[in-house]
Amino acid sequence: MRSYCARNDISILAEYEEVASGALPISDRPQLKVALDHAAREHASILVLDVSRLSRDVEIIAGFLNRGVRFTVMDAPDAGPFEIQLRAVFAEEYRRKLRKRVAHGLATAKKHGKVLGSPTLDRDRPKAWAANRKKADDFALSMAPVITELRSAGLSSATSMSRALNARGITTVRGSRWYPQSVINLLKRIDGVSAS
């Protein structure tokens, strides 16, 4: 997607990675909500690989189109509303068939005595969340001196800080480039860790 933006002279304001399924409602997809709000504030378009990455629900896609949400589908950049809705229909149908296949597979496995699910999931999930939080907090603390240095050099905006971090070759906790929104997220985490 970055290559696509470079080839088409598209400026990237921020990157959002949503791990929640495209089958879920927007209320259960926090990164999509943040991306939509950011795009609306900046009068920017959201770029997605294909329609299913935005949603596998025809009604949600139709709602986006009706509300004037600006988005570009990378695998069909010239697609108009009609084609986008057709693609959404196919994405929703794929989701329906996939659910049916998964349900059949689980029922077959259960029928043959397979125990499904992790017996320790309730115990392990909070540990995983805590480990992820600790990793993000530790990274934020390690970045605090760098942020202080940037501020001392007169860089106060998220945009100028993201440029400076990228120029120094410093990456995000996930090894990605910095964008204004990722700097804002980092500053919030630094403040939160420092306050606790």
C-alpha positions as CSV (number, residue, x, y, z in Angstrom):
1,M,0.0,0.0,0.0
2,R,2.9,2.3,0.7
3,S,4.3,1.5,-2.8
4,Y,0.9,2.3,-4.3
5,C,0.9,5.7,-2.5
6,A,4.4,6.5,-3.7
7,R,3.5,5.6,-7.3
8,N,0.4,7.7,-7.2
9,D,1.9,10.6,-5.3
10,I,-0.5,10.1,-2.4
11,S,0.5,11.6,1.0
12,I,0.0,9.3,4.0
13,L,-1.3,11.1,7.0
14,A,-1.4,8.0,9.2
15,E,-1.6,4.2,9.1
16,Y,-4.1,2.2,11.1
17,E,-3.9,-1.6,11.5
18,E,-7.2,-3.2,12.5
19,V,-6.9,-6.8,13.8
20,A,-10.7,-7.1,14.3
21,S,-12.6,-8.9,11.6
22,G,-14.2,-7.0,8.8
23,A,-17.4,-8.9,9.6
24,L,-17.8,-7.0,12.9
25,P,-19.8,-3.8,13.3
26,I,-17.9,-0.5,13.5
27,S,-18.4,-0.3,17.2
28,D,-16.2,-3.4,17.6
29,R,-13.5,-2.1,15.4
30,P,-11.6,0.7,17.4
31,Q,-8.9,1.3,14.8
32,L,-11.5,1.8,12.0
33,K,-13.4,4.3,14.2
34,V,-10.2,6.2,14.8
35,A,-9.3,6.1,11.1
36,L,-12.8,7.3,10.1
37,D,-12.7,10.2,12.6
38,H,-9.2,11.2,11.5
39,A,-10.1,11.1,7.8
40,A,-13.2,13.2,8.4
41,R,-11.2,15.8,10.4
42,E,-8.5,16.1,7.7
43,H,-10.9,15.8,4.7
44,A,-8.8,12.8,3.6
45,S,-9.6,9.5,2.0
46,I,-9.1,6.1,3.6
47,L,-7.1,3.6,1.5
48,V,-7.8,-0.1,1.9
49,L,-6.5,-3.1,0.0
50,D,-10.0,-4.3,-1.0
51,V,-13.6,-3.7,0.1
52,S,-13.6,-6.6,2.5
53,R,-10.9,-4.8,4.6
54,L,-13.3,-2.0,5.2
55,S,-16.3,-4.3,5.9
56,R,-17.8,-7.5,4.8
57,D,-21.3,-6.1,5.4
58,V,-23.1,-4.6,2.4
59,E,-25.2,-2.4,4.7
60,I,-22.1,-0.8,6.3
61,I,-20.5,-0.2,2.9
62,A,-23.7,1.4,1.6
63,G,-23.9,3.5,4.7
64,F,-20.3,4.8,4.1
65,L,-21.2,5.6,0.5
66,N,-24.5,7.4,1.5
67,R,-22.7,9.4,4.2
68,G,-20.0,10.5,1.8
69,V,-17.1,8.7,3.5
70,R,-14.2,9.0,1.2
71,F,-12.3,5.8,0.6
72,T,-10.2,4.2,-2.1
73,V,-10.1,0.5,-2.8
74,M,-6.5,-0.2,-3.9
75,D,-7.4,-3.2,-6.1
76,A,-10.1,-1.1,-7.9
77,P,-9.1,2.5,-7.6
78,D,-11.5,3.7,-10.3
79,A,-14.5,1.8,-8.9
80,G,-17.6,3.8,-8.6
81,P,-20.4,3.3,-6.0
82,F,-22.1,0.6,-8.0
83,E,-19.0,-1.5,-8.4
84,I,-18.0,-1.0,-4.8
85,Q,-21.4,-2.2,-3.6
86,L,-21.1,-5.2,-5.9
87,R,-17.8,-6.0,-4.4
88,A,-19.3,-5.6,-1.0
89,V,-22.0,-8.2,-1.9
90,F,-19.3,-10.7,-2.9
91,A,-17.4,-10.0,0.3
92,E,-20.5,-10.6,2.4
93,E,-21.3,-13.8,0.5
94,Y,-17.8,-15.0,1.0
95,R,-18.2,-14.4,4.7
96,R,-21.4,-16.3,4.8
97,K,-19.9,-19.3,3.0
98,L,-16.8,-19.2,5.2
99,R,-18.9,-19.3,8.4
100,K,-20.8,-22.3,7.1
101,R,-17.6,-24.2,6.3
102,V,-16.1,-23.3,9.7
103,A,-19.3,-24.4,11.5
104,H,-19.3,-27.7,9.5
105,G,-15.6,-28.3,10.3
106,L,-16.1,-27.6,14.0
107,A,-19.1,-29.9,14.2
108,T,-17.2,-32.7,12.4
109,A,-14.2,-32.3,14.8
110,K,-16.5,-32.3,17.8
111,K,-18.3,-35.4,16.5
112,H,-15.0,-37.2,16.3
113,G,-14.2,-36.4,19.9
114,K,-11.9,-33.4,19.4
115,V,-11.9,-31.0,22.3
116,L,-12.3,-27.4,20.9
117,G,-10.8,-24.3,22.3
118,S,-8.1,-23.6,24.8
119,P,-8.8,-24.9,28.3
120,T,-6.6,-22.1,29.7
121,L,-7.8,-19.2,27.5
122,D,-9.5,-17.3,30.4
123,R,-6.3,-17.5,32.3
124,D,-3.9,-16.8,29.5
125,R,-5.7,-13.9,27.7
126,P,-5.2,-11.3,30.5
127,K,-1.5,-12.3,30.7
128,A,-1.1,-11.7,27.0
129,W,-2.9,-8.3,27.2
130,A,-0.7,-7.3,30.2
131,A,2.5,-8.4,28.3
132,N,1.4,-6.3,25.3
133,R,0.7,-3.3,27.5
134,K,4.1,-3.7,29.2
135,K,5.9,-3.9,25.9
136,A,4.1,-0.7,24.7
137,D,4.8,1.1,28.0
138,D,8.4,0.1,28.0
139,F,8.8,1.4,24.5
140,A,7.1,4.6,25.4
141,L,9.5,5.1,28.4
142,S,12.5,4.4,26.1
143,M,11.2,7.0,23.7
144,A,10.6,9.7,26.4
145,P,14.2,11.1,26.3
146,V,14.1,11.3,22.5
147,I,10.8,13.2,22.7
148,T,12.3,15.5,25.3
149,E,15.3,16.1,23.0
150,L,13.0,16.9,20.0
151,R,11.0,19.3,22.1
152,S,14.3,21.0,23.3
153,A,15.2,21.4,19.6
154,G,11.9,23.4,19.1
155,L,9.9,20.6,17.5
156,S,6.5,20.7,19.1
157,S,4.0,19.4,16.5
158,A,3.3,15.7,15.9
159,T,4.1,16.3,12.2
160,S,7.6,17.8,12.8
161,M,8.3,15.0,15.4
162,S,7.3,12.3,13.0
163,R,9.6,13.7,10.3
164,A,12.5,14.0,12.7
165,L,12.0,10.4,14.0
166,N,11.9,9.1,10.5
167,A,15.0,11.1,9.5
168,R,16.9,9.5,12.4
169,G,15.8,6.0,11.3
170,I,13.9,5.4,14.5
171,T,10.9,3.1,14.0
172,T,7.7,2.6,16.0
173,V,7.3,-0.4,18.3
174,R,6.1,-2.4,15.3
175,G,9.1,-1.4,13.2
176,S,7.0,1.0,11.0
177,R,7.5,4.6,9.9
178,W,6.2,7.4,12.1
179,Y,3.2,9.5,11.2
180,P,1.6,12.3,13.1
181,Q,-1.1,10.1,14.6
182,S,1.5,7.5,15.8
183,V,3.4,10.3,17.5
184,I,0.2,11.5,19.2
185,N,-0.5,8.0,20.4
186,L,3.1,7.7,21.8
187,L,2.8,11.1,23.6
188,K,-0.4,9.9,25.2
189,R,1.2,6.7,26.3
190,I,4.2,8.5,27.7
191,D,1.9,10.8,29.7
192,G,-0.1,7.8,31.0
193,V,3.0,5.8,32.0
194,S,4.6,8.9,33.7
195,A,1.4,9.6,35.6
196,S,1.1,6.1,37.0
